[in-house]
Amino acid sequence: MKNVNIIGVPEHFNLPWHLAMEDGAFEDRGISLDWTDVPEGTGKMCQLLETGEADMAIILTEGIIKSISQGNPSKIVQEFVSSPLLWGIHVAADSERTSIASLQRDKVAISRMGSGSHLMAYVNAQNQGWDTEKLQFEIVDNLDGAVKNLTEGSNAYFMWEHFTTKPLVDNGTFKRLGDCPTPWPCFVIAATDSFLKDNRGILGHILDIINTYTLEFREIPSIDRTLSNRYGQQLQDIQEWLGKTTWGQEQMAPKTLEDIQSRLFQLNLIEEIKESSRFLWR
């Protein structure tokens, strides 16, 4: 049995992995897939890949591209979610602010530097025509930290996946002022160079299994109710999310990678645009 350490966020996007593990699909191919939830998100996952504490990650596209550009010895092996991620932009429920424009001079609460909440704050600021050099950040570690930060009067705003934070909007913890979708496929599967060097066959089995599950995911009877129950979300919200979400089964196109690097370079988040071979596993 080959042990593989894989990490991802504890969110509804990753249910196909958990269903495959519960079905014994990986064990049937001689693979013991050891899943670890990382609620701190992409910045922490990049760190775990870089130190070799994880072999693979289901990770935000912009975060792993920035990390690889800065020397993380890892590769993207394929897209996982090919549709955009909808980033909700939140303030404390009792805040007087009512529009994204009103946030221009406010600090941004982020999980950590290099995370999606950090990088997408730049994308949103650029979309709004703000001076991205003036962005200021408060590190809150994870969603629970953001709840504490905002509700205790920080006056920061916080960007996180729209449907994950929807229960906090519904219960009066957060107020959502709008959304900022990623201009690229949102999640990829990444693996360390050291894992890829010796485990091409194992990786092939893993991708074959997960791609089968994501292709058939929508057809699973009552999958909307399963998601709603497991992730504590309203059924209509899950149904809306399912309607917006497309899973990918192929490697990222070099042109897509180039476009993402170009946007990150414009925002001074990477130092140069590099060859696709540095990022994409073939």
C-alpha positions as CSV (number, residue, x, y, z in Angstrom):
1,M,0.0,0.0,0.0
2,K,1.5,3.4,-1.1
3,N,0.9,6.2,1.4
4,V,0.1,9.6,-0.1
5,N,-0.3,12.7,2.1
6,I,-2.8,15.1,0.5
7,I,-4.2,18.4,1.8
8,G,-7.2,20.7,1.1
9,V,-9.6,23.1,2.6
10,P,-12.6,21.7,4.6
11,E,-15.1,23.0,2.0
12,H,-17.8,21.5,-0.3
13,F,-15.5,21.6,-3.4
14,N,-13.6,18.7,-2.0
15,L,-16.5,16.3,-1.3
16,P,-15.6,14.1,-4.4
17,W,-12.3,13.2,-2.7
18,H,-14.0,12.2,0.5
19,L,-16.6,10.1,-1.3
20,A,-13.9,8.3,-3.2
21,M,-12.0,7.6,0.0
22,E,-15.2,6.4,1.8
23,D,-15.8,4.1,-1.2
24,G,-12.3,2.6,-0.9
25,A,-11.6,3.6,-4.5
26,F,-7.9,4.5,-3.7
27,E,-7.3,1.5,-1.5
28,D,-8.6,-0.7,-4.4
29,R,-5.5,0.5,-6.3
30,G,-3.1,0.0,-3.5
31,I,-3.1,3.7,-2.4
32,S,-3.6,4.9,1.2
33,L,-4.7,8.5,0.7
34,D,-4.1,10.4,4.0
35,W,-6.2,13.5,3.8
36,T,-5.6,16.5,6.1
37,D,-7.9,19.5,6.2
38,V,-6.1,22.9,6.2
39,P,-8.6,25.5,7.3
40,E,-5.9,28.2,7.1
41,G,-6.1,27.8,3.3
42,T,-3.7,28.2,0.4
43,G,-0.9,30.1,2.0
44,K,-0.5,27.3,4.6
45,M,-0.8,24.6,2.0
46,C,2.0,26.2,-0.1
47,Q,4.2,26.0,3.0
48,L,3.3,22.4,3.6
49,L,4.2,21.5,0.0
50,E,7.4,23.4,0.1
51,T,8.6,21.7,3.3
52,G,7.6,18.3,2.0
53,E,5.0,17.7,4.8
54,A,2.4,17.1,2.0
55,D,2.8,15.3,-1.3
56,M,-0.3,16.8,-3.0
57,A,-2.7,19.6,-2.5
58,I,-6.1,20.8,-3.8
59,I,-5.2,24.4,-3.9
60,L,-6.2,27.8,-5.2
61,T,-4.7,28.5,-8.6
62,E,-3.3,32.0,-8.0
63,G,-1.7,31.0,-4.7
64,I,0.2,28.0,-6.0
65,I,1.4,29.9,-9.2
66,K,2.8,32.7,-7.0
67,S,4.4,30.1,-4.7
68,I,6.0,28.1,-7.5
69,S,7.2,31.4,-9.1
70,Q,9.0,32.1,-5.9
71,G,10.7,28.7,-5.8
72,N,8.3,26.2,-4.3
73,P,9.5,22.9,-5.8
74,S,6.0,21.7,-6.9
75,K,4.0,21.5,-10.1
76,I,0.3,21.8,-11.1
77,V,-0.8,18.4,-12.4
78,Q,-4.3,19.4,-13.6
79,E,-7.2,21.6,-13.0
80,F,-9.7,20.5,-10.3
81,V,-12.4,23.2,-10.5
82,S,-12.4,24.9,-13.9
83,S,-15.0,27.5,-13.1
84,P,-14.3,30.8,-11.3
85,L,-14.4,31.0,-7.5
86,L,-16.9,33.6,-6.2
87,W,-15.2,35.6,-3.5
88,G,-17.7,37.3,-1.2
89,I,-16.5,40.7,0.3
90,H,-17.6,40.9,3.9
91,V,-17.7,43.4,6.8
92,A,-19.2,43.0,10.3
93,A,-23.0,42.9,10.2
94,D,-23.3,46.1,12.2
95,S,-20.9,48.1,9.9
96,E,-22.4,51.2,8.4
97,R,-20.5,50.5,5.1
98,T,-22.9,49.5,2.3
99,S,-20.7,49.3,-0.9
100,I,-17.4,47.9,-2.0
101,A,-16.4,51.5,-2.9
102,S,-16.6,52.4,0.7
103,L,-13.8,50.0,1.6
104,Q,-11.0,51.8,-0.4
105,R,-9.1,53.0,2.7
106,D,-9.8,50.1,5.0
107,K,-7.5,47.2,6.0
108,V,-8.1,43.7,4.6
109,A,-8.3,40.7,6.9
110,I,-6.5,37.8,5.3
111,S,-5.6,34.3,6.4
112,R,-1.9,34.8,5.6
113,M,0.3,36.3,3.0
114,G,0.2,34.4,-0.3
115,S,-3.3,33.1,0.4
116,G,-6.3,33.6,-1.8
117,S,-7.7,36.2,0.5
118,H,-4.5,38.1,0.2
119,L,-4.0,37.8,-3.6
120,M,-7.7,38.4,-4.5
121,A,-7.7,41.6,-2.5
122,Y,-5.3,42.9,-5.1
123,V,-7.5,41.7,-8.0
124,N,-10.5,43.3,-6.4
125,A,-8.6,46.6,-5.7
126,Q,-7.5,46.7,-9.3
127,N,-11.0,46.0,-10.5
128,Q,-12.2,49.0,-8.4
129,G,-9.5,51.3,-9.8
130,W,-7.8,51.6,-6.4
131,D,-4.1,52.1,-5.8
132,T,-3.0,48.5,-4.9
133,E,0.2,49.8,-3.4
134,K,-1.8,51.2,-0.5
135,L,-3.5,48.0,0.5
136,Q,-2.9,47.1,4.2
137,F,-3.5,43.7,5.8
138,E,-4.3,42.1,9.1
139,I,-3.5,38.4,9.4
140,V,-6.4,36.4,11.0
141,D,-5.3,32.7,10.1
142,N,-8.6,31.3,9.1
143,L,-12.4,31.9,8.9
144,D,-12.8,31.7,12.6
145,G,-10.1,34.3,13.0
146,A,-11.9,36.5,10.6
147,V,-15.1,36.3,12.5
148,K,-13.3,37.3,15.7
149,N,-11.4,40.1,14.0
150,L,-14.5,41.7,12.3
151,T,-16.9,41.2,15.2
152,E,-14.5,42.7,17.7
153,G,-14.4,46.0,15.8
154,S,-11.4,45.9,13.5
155,N,-13.3,47.7,10.7
156,A,-11.4,45.5,8.2
157,Y,-13.1,43.7,5.3
158,F,-12.7,40.1,4.6
159,M,-12.8,38.1,1.3
160,W,-13.8,34.4,1.4
161,E,-15.7,32.0,-0.8
162,H,-19.3,33.2,-1.2
163,F,-21.1,30.0,-0.3
164,T,-18.8,29.0,2.6
165,T,-19.5,32.3,4.3
166,K,-23.2,32.4,3.4
167,P,-24.4,30.9,6.8
168,L,-22.4,33.7,8.5
169,V,-24.3,36.3,6.4
170,D,-27.6,34.6,7.1
171,N,-27.1,34.5,10.9
172,G,-26.0,38.1,11.1
173,T,-22.3,37.7,11.7
174,F,-21.2,39.2,8.4
175,K,-22.7,41.6,5.9
176,R,-21.7,40.9,2.2
177,L,-21.2,44.0,0.1
178,G,-20.6,42.2,-3.1
179,D,-18.6,39.5,-4.9
180,C,-15.3,39.3,-6.8
181,P,-15.0,36.2,-9.1
182,T,-11.6,34.9,-10.0
183,P,-10.8,35.6,-13.7
184,W,-9.4,32.0,-14.0
185,P,-10.0,28.4,-13.1
186,C,-10.1,28.5,-9.3
187,F,-8.7,25.1,-8.0
188,V,-5.9,22.9,-9.2
189,I,-4.3,19.7,-8.1
190,A,-0.6,20.3,-7.2
191,A,2.1,17.9,-6.2
192,T,5.7,18.2,-5.0
193,D,8.6,17.6,-7.5
194,S,9.9,14.9,-5.2
195,F,6.6,13.0,-5.3
196,L,6.2,13.4,-9.0
197,K,9.8,12.1,-9.7
198,D,9.1,8.6,-8.2
199,N,5.3,8.2,-8.4
200,R,4.1,8.8,-11.9
201,G,2.1,5.6,-11.9
202,I,0.5,6.3,-8.5
203,L,-0.4,9.8,-9.6
204,G,-2.0,8.4,-12.7
205,H,-4.3,6.2,-10.6
206,I,-5.2,9.1,-8.3
207,L,-6.2,11.3,-11.2
208,D,-8.1,8.5,-12.9
209,I,-10.2,8.0,-9.7
210,I,-10.9,11.6,-8.9
211,N,-11.7,12.5,-12.5
212,T,-14.2,9.7,-12.6
213,Y,-15.8,11.0,-9.4
214,T,-16.0,14.6,-10.6
215,L,-17.4,13.6,-14.0
216,E,-20.2,11.8,-12.3
217,F,-20.6,14.0,-9.2
218,R,-23.8,15.9,-10.3
219,E,-25.5,12.6,-11.1
220,I,-25.2,11.2,-7.6
221,P,-28.7,10.8,-6.2
222,S,-29.5,13.7,-3.7
223,I,-26.0,15.0,-3.9
224,D,-27.4,18.5,-3.2
225,R,-28.9,17.2,0.1
226,T,-25.7,15.4,1.0
227,L,-23.7,18.6,0.5
228,S,-26.2,20.7,2.4
229,N,-26.1,18.3,5.4
230,R,-22.3,17.7,5.5
231,Y,-21.4,21.4,5.1
232,G,-24.2,23.1,7.1
233,Q,-25.6,25.1,4.1
234,Q,-29.1,25.8,2.9
235,L,-30.2,23.5,0.1
236,Q,-31.0,26.3,-2.3
237,D,-27.5,27.8,-1.8
238,I,-25.9,24.4,-2.6
239,Q,-28.1,24.1,-5.6
240,E,-27.0,27.5,-6.8
241,W,-23.4,26.6,-6.2
242,L,-23.7,23.3,-8.1
243,G,-25.2,25.3,-11.0
244,K,-22.1,27.6,-11.1
245,T,-19.4,24.9,-10.6
246,T,-17.5,22.9,-13.3
247,W,-14.9,20.4,-12.4
248,G,-11.9,20.0,-14.7
249,Q,-10.2,16.7,-15.7
250,E,-7.4,18.1,-17.9
251,Q,-4.1,19.9,-17.4
252,M,-4.2,23.7,-17.4
253,A,-3.6,25.3,-20.8
254,P,-0.3,27.2,-21.1
255,K,-2.2,30.2,-22.4
256,T,-4.3,30.2,-19.2
257,L,-1.2,30.0,-17.1
258,E,0.4,32.9,-19.0
259,D,-2.7,35.0,-18.5
260,I,-2.7,34.4,-14.7
261,Q,1.0,35.1,-14.5
262,S,0.5,38.4,-16.5
263,R,-2.2,39.5,-14.0
264,L,0.0,38.7,-11.0
265,F,2.9,40.5,-12.6
266,Q,0.8,43.6,-13.3
267,L,-0.1,43.6,-9.6
268,N,3.6,43.2,-8.5
269,L,2.9,39.9,-6.9
270,I,5.5,38.0,-8.9
271,E,8.8,39.3,-10.2
272,E,8.7,37.8,-13.7
273,I,6.7,35.7,-16.1
274,K,8.3,32.2,-16.4
275,E,8.1,29.3,-18.8
276,S,5.1,27.0,-18.4
277,S,7.4,24.0,-17.8
278,R,8.3,25.5,-14.5
279,F,4.6,25.2,-13.4
280,L,2.9,22.5,-15.4
281,W,3.6,18.8,-15.0
282,R,3.6,16.8,-18.3
